[in-house]
Amino acid sequence: MQAVCAVSGAVRPCANASAGRRAVARAALRAAPVQRRAAARGAVRVLAQAAATSSVDVAELNSKFGTNGVEVKAGRGGLPTVHLKSAAGAAVEIALFGGCVTSWKTAEGREVLYIRPDAVFDKSKPISGGIPHCFPQFGPGAIQLHGFARNVDWSLAASKNDGGNPAISLLLTDTDYTRAMWPHSFKAVYTVRLEGETLHTLLEVTNTGDSEFDFTASLHSYFGIDDIETANVRGLQGLEYLDRVADAKHPSVHKELRELVTFRGPVDSVYKSAPSKVTLDTRSGDVAIASNGWPEVVVWTPWTAMEACYREFVCVENAQATSAVKLAPGQSWAATTAMAFTTDPLVEFCAGNPDDPECRVYDD
Ligand SMILES: O=P(O)(O)OC[C@H]1O[C@@H](O)[C@H](O)[C@@H](O)[C@@H]1O
């Protein structure tokens, strides 16, 4: 008999069953009230804040940029962190170090992003998790693997709240440190906005110098999942992709035949000509990732190379990885994402109806 996903107990891997599960769930939901799932497993994915003080004047930043739904606080490691809260109850945290979104919680408090257990918040390395930037190089290439943007302080440049939807803009410009690595003058503006429960990002890069440059980039988004073997990504079927697992510098080229991209080993794939929306099924729910201006999607799991945590996350990245953007002096490039999380109705249903036949787990 075919395995059916259940909420708890000895769950067998059941990827590829999403469509069936949804149909079942819809039918079940018509017949029974939805029970809320109590265990917010995702809520503990992000590590607790370390008690430390910030060298940046958080109070000053807050008096300048704090507004309804926007507050600057000392976050983990004392890093100045902007907290957004929408009228709908969703919340986002953005560390100025790396311009990294380190937390995105739904109105019911479920953490959607993932911070790796080896992440540190002392600026000795980029924050390993959340939504860091890869810029001006996705890599591998001439400079550090994913570029420097996730490894330097961005500054807070603007904040606002329109109708209960808070937004901030972070700014990164070239410095001696960046020019030593990448000899160009640039301005990057990263706007993060909560609209209801949807997380919006806009990255704009401008050439402020007097000669052309090119760059690659990505939003290196880490998402929490119930288990790597029950997660999948939809929307990539039919696309050409570069498999970088064996050799990132000389990837092999394939065509994705699967409707659901599942995980049974390390994956490091760059999908070209990606559609404007892909969906990550975390098993507890779907993360819909819509984008505009990001032509590629990178899917990455390190598998057992990160034994301690590989089951708990997958990266689904909006990227401009394989072909560089060329900007003449004064020119700009921009790309957006809109990410939304919806709970899997079957998981919710089964939380309250564990004995329903559709919620039982069978051995093959
Ligand atoms: O630098 P991090 O956050 O550990 O991520 C590294 C990984 O980032 C992914 O974007 C790449 O596709 C992988 O090749 C790489 O190993």
The ligand as a Tripos MOL2 file, in Angstrom:
@<TRIPOS>MOLECULE
LIG
   16    16     1     0     0
SMALL
NO_CHARGES

@<TRIPOS>ATOM
      1 O1         28.2220   29.9090    2.1260 O.co2     1 LIG1
      2 P1         27.0850   29.0430    2.5640 P.3       1 LIG1
      3 O2         25.9440   29.7810    3.1440 O.co2     1 LIG1
      4 O3         27.5710   27.9210    3.4650 O.co2     1 LIG1
      5 O4         26.5310   28.3470    1.2790 O.3       1 LIG1
      6 C1         27.3820   27.6460    0.3970 C.3       1 LIG1
      7 C2         26.5930   27.0830   -0.7560 C.3       1 LIG1
      8 O5         25.8160   28.1130   -1.3300 O.3       1 LIG1
      9 C3         25.0050   27.7300   -2.4330 C.3       1 LIG1
     10 O6         24.3680   28.8670   -2.9160 O.3       1 LIG1
     11 C4         25.8840   27.1610   -3.5240 C.3       1 LIG1
     12 O7         25.0580   26.7390   -4.5920 O.3       1 LIG1
     13 C5         26.7230   26.0240   -2.9890 C.3       1 LIG1
     14 O8         27.6180   25.5990   -4.0130 O.3       1 LIG1
     15 C6         27.5190   26.4730   -1.7860 C.3       1 LIG1
     16 O9         28.2050   25.3700   -1.2410 O.3       1 LIG1
@<TRIPOS>BOND
     1     1     2 2
     2     2     3 1
     3     2     4 1
     4     2     5 1
     5     5     6 1
     6     6     7 1
     7     7     8 1
     8     7    15 1
     9     8     9 1
    10     9    10 1
    11     9    11 1
    12    11    12 1
    13    11    13 1
    14    13    14 1
    15    13    15 1
    16    15    16 1
@<TRIPOS>SUBSTRUCTURE
     1 LIG1         1 GROUP 0 **** ****
